[in-house]
Amino acid sequence: MGGEVPAEQVGPYLVYELLGAGGMATVHRAEREGIEGFRRPVALKRLLPHLIEDADIVAAFIREAQLAAKLHHANIAQTYDLGRVEDTYFMAMEYVPGPTLTQVMRHCEDIGAMPLPIVLSILIQMCDALDHAHNLADEKGRPLGIIHRDVSPSNVIISNTGLVKLIDFGIAKAMTNEHRTQTGLIKGKFAYLAPEYIGGTIDHRADLFALGIVGWEMLTGRPLFATDNDFDTIQRVRELPIQPPSRWNPTVTRDLDDIIQTALQRDPALRWQSAAAMRLALANAMRELDILCGPKEVFNWVEWAFSQRARARDDSALIKVIDDLGQPTRASVELTYEQFQELEAIEQVTIATPPTNPRVPKPDGGDSVNTLPGAGVGGLPRRSSNRAIAVERRSAEGAAQAVSAAIAAQRKSAGIAVPRPIRADSPSGMVVMPAPVAEQPARRLLWLWLLLAFVVAGVAGVLITNLVYGLTLHDLRRW
């Protein structure tokens, strides 16, 4: 950093590149100058200039710094300083070099699922950070009742030492009388809100619901509630049936399923009642895996993961579609006879295990889904067969159009087209296939001839019996 030219200077801080920007402030990488060439890297957060005239916003910015300065924990980014230079309000925070959890999860979409020990270690460290914040007290021993309110992958950084850092307590809420936030205002990302918070009430258990969402998404590699529309996202938070992670990742154990599903209970009374309780359950789950995984192993795996190129996507189109069966669709397509037979096989698997089951049993003898081991993480299962994936990954709402398109692309064999309208039967998720519009003419004609021959033979037999033996239908019925 010594050779870099700062863009500007704010008080004792040399300001470099922009790290992020929001509706209230910007964050730059910066350094604090001291005597004898001393420099300390920081993340400098500055209130936007046009907001300094708003007394409420300035007060909230100052309150954020005061609240964050009370948090001293290895898994929470520290706040060092609060100041003002002319019309610029700023706070200096710990600069944490490393990717956000959002970046790591997006990278895993290309290289493979995140190993279970890594997921568990990240969740345990996040629990430690929340437990410290939730139980923090003031100088007189009175609980501050801090709630983060924005626990999400973008607010988690994995440092270059493997320590997980929870950042951005800017919208944290303190339940003390001196620091009550404005009522009726939802703060945080909609996809990570607790249902009761949407309804107007909140306590520390809302953070645990958000942590459950983060854990679910790390294990499955897919969003739980997020959509492109905020209203739809909120509706999903309130109403979407939540399937266990093992439905999409069969390496997830029953105990880990239960831990995540408990965190995702919509009734706060049924949820984990403290971050410490959830942490203990996660630690027990890791112990059962018989693999030790701490910050060092997390760092080694992240370093290995980002050294890997995106894998070639050689899965068949059909298997890719099965991975995306959570999206409701409507379609009408034409299938060849061979394609229809293949689709029927998939349908039988779906009907055999309805998607509303709380747990999808793993097939006997089936392989497990790929989790790519990195440095420091060993002995993890490999990619499953197509059949195992098809059994494990069932749709919650169906994907008829994508299934049909995938089969058509995968199986271009010649055949007589059989129009079969296909739709997704919501909410069961099963593929419903109405009676065929048209059958093969030759086969239908054959069955008609056979039926006619059977009727003619029956009539002839009755007539011959009457002529030879003099028996009537009445005599045959009496026998």
C-alpha positions in Angstrom: 0.0 0.0 0.0 2.9 2.3 0.6 3.4 3.1 -3.1 -0.3 3.9 -3.8 -1.5 7.4 -4.3 -4.6 8.2 -2.2 -7.5 9.8 -3.9 -8.1 12.2 -1.1 -7.5 12.7 2.7 -10.2 12.9 5.3 -8.7 14.0 8.6 -6.0 11.5 9.5 -7.2 9.0 6.9 -5.8 8.5 3.4 -8.7 7.4 1.2 -8.3 4.9 -1.6 -10.7 2.9 -3.7 -14.5 2.6 -3.2 -15.5 -0.7 -1.5 -19.3 -0.1 -1.5 -22.1 2.4 -1.6 -25.6 2.6 -0.1 -28.4 5.0 0.3 -26.9 6.7 3.2 -23.1 6.3 3.0 -20.1 5.1 1.1 -17.3 2.9 2.3 -13.7 3.3 1.0 -10.5 1.4 1.8 -8.3 3.8 3.7 -5.3 4.1 5.9 -4.6 6.1 9.1 -1.3 7.9 9.2 0.8 8.0 12.3 4.2 9.0 13.4 7.3 7.3 12.0 5.5 6.0 8.9 2.9 4.1 10.9 -0.2 3.2 8.9 -3.3 1.3 9.8 -5.7 0.0 7.1 -9.3 0.7 7.8 -12.7 0.8 6.1 -13.8 4.4 6.1 -17.6 4.9 6.1 -18.8 8.4 5.2 -22.3 9.9 5.3 -23.4 11.2 1.9 -23.0 15.0 1.7 -26.6 15.8 0.9 -27.8 14.0 4.0 -26.0 16.1 6.6 -28.9 18.6 6.7 -31.2 15.8 8.0 -30.8 15.8 11.8 -32.4 12.4 12.2 -30.1 10.7 9.7 -27.0 12.3 11.3 -28.2 11.1 14.7 -28.7 7.6 13.3 -25.2 7.6 11.9 -23.7 8.7 15.2 -25.9 6.1 17.1 -24.7 3.4 14.8 -21.0 4.2 15.5 -21.7 4.3 19.3 -23.5 1.0 19.2 -21.0 -0.7 17.0 -18.1 0.5 19.2 -19.5 -1.5 22.1 -19.1 -4.8 20.1 -15.7 -6.4 20.7 -15.6 -9.9 19.3 -13.3 -11.9 17.0 -16.2 -12.6 14.6 -17.5 -9.0 14.4 -15.8 -6.2 12.4 -14.6 -3.6 14.9 -15.4 0.2 14.9 -12.4 2.3 15.8 -13.3 6.0 15.4 -16.1 8.5 14.8 -15.4 12.0 13.5 -16.4 15.0 11.4 -14.2 17.0 9.0 -16.0 20.1 7.8 -19.3 18.8 6.4 -18.2 15.1 6.3 -19.3 12.7 9.1 -17.2 9.5 9.1 -16.5 6.4 11.1 -13.4 4.2 10.8 -14.0 0.4 10.9 -11.9 -2.7 10.8 -10.8 -3.5 7.2 -11.3 -7.2 6.6 -9.6 -8.4 3.4 -11.4 -11.4 1.9 -14.5 -12.4 -0.1 -18.1 -11.9 1.2 -20.1 -15.1 1.7 -22.2 -14.0 -1.3 -19.1 -14.2 -3.5 -18.2 -17.6 -2.1 -21.7 -19.0 -2.7 -21.8 -17.7 -6.2 -18.4 -19.3 -6.9 -19.7 -22.6 -5.6 -22.4 -22.5 -8.3 -19.5 -23.2 -10.8 -17.2 -25.4 -8.8 -19.5 -27.6 -6.8 -21.3 -27.7 -3.5 -19.7 -26.2 -0.3 -18.5 -29.1 1.9 -20.5 -29.7 5.1 -17.7 -29.0 7.5 -17.1 -25.6 5.9 -20.8 -24.7 6.1 -20.9 -25.8 9.8 -17.8 -23.8 10.7 -19.2 -20.7 9.1 -22.5 -21.1 10.8 -20.8 -21.7 14.2 -18.8 -18.5 13.9 -21.8 -16.5 12.9 -23.6 -17.9 16.0 -20.7 -16.8 18.1 -21.0 -13.2 16.7 -24.7 -13.1 17.3 -24.5 -14.5 20.7 -22.1 -11.8 21.7 -24.3 -9.0 20.3 -27.6 -10.4 21.7 -26.2 -10.7 25.2 -24.2 -7.4 25.4 -24.9 -5.3 28.4 -24.0 -1.7 29.3 -21.7 -0.4 32.0 -24.4 -1.0 34.6 -25.0 -4.6 33.5 -28.3 -3.8 31.8 -28.9 -5.9 28.6 -28.7 -3.7 25.5 -30.9 -6.2 23.5 -29.0 -5.7 20.2 -30.6 -7.2 17.1 -28.6 -7.1 13.9 -31.7 -7.2 11.6 -29.7 -7.7 8.4 -28.0 -11.1 8.7 -27.3 -12.0 5.1 -24.5 -13.4 3.0 -23.5 -9.9 1.8 -22.8 -8.9 5.4 -20.5 -11.8 6.1 -16.8 -11.6 5.2 -14.4 -14.6 5.3 -11.1 -13.0 6.2 -7.7 -14.1 4.9 -7.2 -15.9 8.2 -10.4 -17.9 7.9 -12.2 -16.0 10.5 -15.9 -15.2 9.7 -16.7 -11.5 10.3 -20.2 -10.2 10.7 -20.3 -6.6 9.4 -22.8 -3.7 9.0 -24.6 -3.2 12.3 -25.8 0.0 10.7 -29.4 -1.0 11.1 -29.0 -2.9 14.3 -31.7 -2.2 16.9 -31.0 -1.7 20.6 -34.1 -2.3 22.8 -33.0 0.2 25.5 -35.1 3.3 25.9 -32.3 5.6 24.7 -31.9 3.8 21.4 -35.3 2.8 20.2 -35.6 2.8 16.4 -38.5 4.1 14.4 -41.5 1.9 14.5 -43.4 0.7 11.5 -40.2 0.7 9.3 -38.8 -2.6 8.0 -35.1 -2.5 7.7 -33.1 -5.3 6.1 -33.2 -7.4 3.0 -36.7 -8.8 2.3 -35.4 -12.3 1.5 -33.8 -12.6 5.0 -36.6 -11.1 7.1 -38.4 -13.1 9.8 -42.2 -13.4 9.3 -42.9 -11.7 12.6 -40.8 -8.8 11.7 -43.0 -8.3 8.6 -45.9 -8.4 10.9 -44.5 -5.6 13.1 -42.8 -7.4 16.0 -39.1 -8.4 16.4 -36.7 -9.7 18.9 -33.3 -11.5 18.8 -34.8 -14.7 17.3 -35.4 -12.8 14.0 -31.6 -12.9 13.5 -31.7 -16.7 14.0 -34.4 -17.1 11.4 -32.1 -15.1 9.0 -29.2 -17.4 10.0 -31.3 -20.4 9.1 -31.9 -19.0 5.7 -28.2 -18.4 5.2 -27.5 -22.0 6.3 -30.2 -23.4 4.0 -28.8 -21.5 1.0 -25.2 -22.6 1.7 -26.3 -26.3 1.9 -28.6 -26.3 -1.2 -26.8 -23.7 -3.4 -30.1 -22.0 -4.2 -32.1 -19.1 -2.9 -34.9 -19.9 -0.4 -37.2 -16.9 -0.6 -35.6 -14.4 -2.9 -37.3 -13.4 -6.2 -37.1 -10.5 -8.6 -40.2 -9.0 -7.0 -40.2 -7.7 -3.4 -43.9 -8.4 -2.9 -43.5 -12.0 -4.1 -40.5 -12.4 -1.8 -42.4 -11.3 1.2 -45.3 -13.6 0.3 -42.8 -16.5 0.1 -41.4 -15.6 3.5 -44.9 -15.8 4.9 -46.3 -18.8 3.1 -43.7 -20.9 1.2 -43.5 -24.5 2.4 -39.9 -24.9 3.5 -38.4 -28.2 2.5 -35.3 -29.6 4.3 -31.9 -29.0 2.7 -31.4 -32.7 2.2 -34.0 -32.6 -0.6 -31.4 -30.9 -2.8 -28.2 -32.1 -1.1 -28.4 -35.7 0.1 -25.1 -35.4 1.9 -26.9 -33.3 4.5 -27.5 -35.4 7.7 -30.9 -35.7 9.5 -29.5 -33.8 12.5 -28.4 -30.9 10.3 -31.7 -30.9 8.6 -33.4 -30.6 11.9 -31.1 -27.8 13.0 -31.8 -25.7 9.9 -35.6 -26.5 10.0 -35.8 -25.5 13.6 -34.1 -22.1 12.9 -36.7 -21.6 10.0 -39.8 -22.1 12.2 -42.2 -19.3 11.5 -43.4 -19.3 15.1 -40.5 -17.7 17.2 -41.5 -19.9 20.1 -40.7 -23.0 18.1 -37.4 -21.6 16.9 -34.0 -21.8 18.5 -34.3 -19.5 21.5 -30.7 -18.3 21.5 -27.7 -18.3 19.2 -25.8 -20.3 21.9 -28.3 -23.1 21.7 -28.1 -23.2 17.9 -24.3 -23.1 18.1 -24.2 -26.1 20.4 -26.4 -28.1 18.1 -24.2 -27.2 15.1 -21.0 -28.2 17.1 -22.6 -31.6 17.9 -23.4 -32.1 14.2 -19.8 -31.4 13.3 -18.6 -33.8 15.9 -20.7 -36.5 14.4 -19.0 -35.9 11.0 -15.7 -36.7 12.8 -14.0 -33.9 10.9 -12.4 -30.9 12.7 -12.8 -27.7 10.8 -11.7 -24.3 12.2 -10.7 -21.0 10.7 -7.6 -22.5 9.2 -9.5 -25.1 7.3 -12.0 -22.5 6.1 -9.2 -20.3 4.8 -7.5 -23.2 3.0 -10.8 -24.3 1.4 -11.7 -20.8 0.3 -8.2 -20.3 -1.2 -8.5 -23.6 -3.0 -12.0 -22.9 -4.2 -11.1 -19.5 -5.8 -8.1 -21.2 -7.5 -10.4 -23.5 -9.4 -11.8 -22.6 -12.7 -15.5 -23.0 -13.4 -16.1 -26.6 -14.1 -17.4 -27.7 -17.5 -21.1 -28.1 -17.3 -21.3 -31.5 -18.8 -24.5 -32.6 -17.0 -27.3 -33.6 -19.4 -30.0 -31.0 -20.0 -32.5 -33.2 -18.2 -30.4 -33.3 -15.0 -30.0 -29.5 -15.0 -33.7 -29.1 -15.3 -34.2 -31.4 -12.3 -31.9 -29.1 -10.3 -34.3 -26.2 -11.1 -37.6 -27.9 -10.4 -38.5 -25.3 -7.7 -39.9 -22.9 -10.3 -43.6 -23.2 -11.3 -44.2 -23.4 -15.0 -46.9 -24.0 -17.6 -46.3 -25.6 -21.0 -47.8 -27.6 -23.8 -45.4 -29.6 -25.9 -45.3 -32.5 -28.3 -43.3 -35.6 -27.4 -42.2 -38.6 -29.4 -43.1 -42.0 -28.0 -39.6 -42.6 -26.7 -39.6 -39.2 -25.0 -42.9 -39.9 -23.4 -41.7 -43.2 -22.0 -38.7 -41.3 -20.4 -41.0 -38.7 -18.9 -43.3 -41.3 -17.5 -40.3 -42.8 -15.6 -39.6 -39.4 -14.0 -43.3 -39.1 -13.2 -43.3 -42.4 -11.4 -40.4 -41.3 -9.2 -42.2 -38.1 -8.4 -45.4 -39.9 -7.5 -43.6 -42.5 -5.4 -42.4 -39.8 -3.0 -44.7 -36.8 -2.9 -42.9 -33.5 -2.6 -44.9 -32.5 0.5 -43.1 -35.1 2.6 -41.0 -33.5 5.3 -38.0 -35.6 4.4 -37.1 -37.3 1.1 -35.6 -40.7 1.9 -32.3 -41.5 0.1 -32.4 -44.4 -2.3 -30.7 -47.5 -1.1 -27.3 -47.9 -2.6 -27.4 -44.6 -4.4 -24.4 -42.4 -4.7 -24.3 -38.9 -3.1 -24.2 -35.5 -4.7 -20.8 -34.0 -5.4 -19.1 -31.9 -2.8 -15.6 -30.8 -3.9 -13.0 -31.2 -1.1 -10.4 -28.6 -0.9 -7.2 -28.2 1.1 -7.7 -29.3 4.7 -11.1 -31.0 4.0 -10.9 -34.6 3.1 -13.0 -37.7 2.5 -16.2 -36.2 1.0 -18.6 -37.9 -1.3 -18.5 -37.6 -5.1 -21.0 -36.7 -7.7 -24.1 -38.9 -7.8 -25.5 -40.7 -10.7 -28.2 -39.1 -12.8 -30.8 -41.5 -11.3 -29.7 -40.6 -7.7 -30.1 -36.9 -8.5 -33.5 -37.5 -10.1 -34.7 -39.3 -7.0 -33.3 -36.8 -4.5 -34.3 -33.5 -6.3 -38.0 -33.4 -6.6 -40.0 -30.3 -7.5 -42.1 -28.4 -5.0 -44.2 -27.0 -7.8 -43.2 -28.7 -11.1 -41.3 -27.7 -14.2 -43.2 -29.3 -17.1 -42.0 -26.9 -19.8 -38.3 -27.2 -18.9 -38.5 -31.0 -18.5 -40.1 -31.3 -22.0 -37.6 -29.0 -23.6 -34.7 -30.9 -22.0 -35.9 -34.3 -23.1 -36.5 -33.0 -26.6 -32.9 -31.6 -26.7 -31.5 -34.8 -25.2 -33.5 -37.3 -27.2 -33.8 -36.3 -30.9 -34.7 -39.7 -32.0 -37.2 -40.1 -34.8 -40.8 -41.1 -34.0 -44.4 -40.3 -34.5 -45.3 -37.1 -32.6 -47.8 -37.7 -29.9 -49.4 -34.4 -28.7 -49.5 -34.6 -24.9 -50.4 -31.4 -23.1 -48.4 -31.2 -19.9 -48.9 -29.0 -16.9 -47.6 -28.6 -13.4 -50.2 -29.5 -10.8 -49.6 -27.0 -8.1 -49.2 -27.3 -5.1 -48.5 -31.0 -5.4 -45.8 -30.5 -7.9 -46.6 -33.6 -9.8 -46.6 -33.7 -13.6 -50.2 -34.2 -14.7 -50.7 -35.7 -18.2 -54.3 -35.7 -19.6 -55.5 -38.4 -21.9 -53.7 -38.4 -25.2 -55.1 -36.3 -28.0 -54.2 -38.8 -30.7 -53.0 -42.4 -30.7 -51.1 -44.3 -33.4 -53.9 -45.1 -36.0 -52.6 -48.6 -36.9 -52.6 -49.7 -33.3 -56.1 -48.4 -32.6 -57.5 -50.0 -35.8 -55.9 -53.3 -34.7 -57.7 -53.2 -31.4 -61.0 -52.4 -33.1 -60.7 -55.4 -35.4 -59.8 -57.7 -32.4 -62.9 -56.5 -30.5 -65.1 -57.0 -33.5 -63.8 -60.6 -34.1 -64.4 -61.4 -30.4 -68.1 -60.3 -30.6 -68.6 -62.2 -33.9 -67.1 -65.3 -32.4 -69.4 -65.1 -29.4 -72.5 -64.7 -31.4 -71.6 -67.6 -33.7 -70.9 -69.8 -30.8 -74.4 -69.2 -29.3 -76.1 -69.9 -32.7 -74.2 -73.1 -33.3 -75.0 -74.4 -29.7 -78.7 -73.8 -30.3 -78.7 -75.5 -33.7 -76.7 -78.6 -32.6 -77.9 -79.2 -29.1 -81.2 -77.3 -29.0 -80.0 -75.2 -26.1 -81.2 -71.7 -25.5 -79.7 -68.8 -23.6 -82.2 -69.6 -20.8 -80.8 -73.1 -20.5 -77.2 -71.9 -20.4 -78.1 -69.3 -17.7 -79.8 -72.0 -15.7 -76.7 -74.2 -15.8 
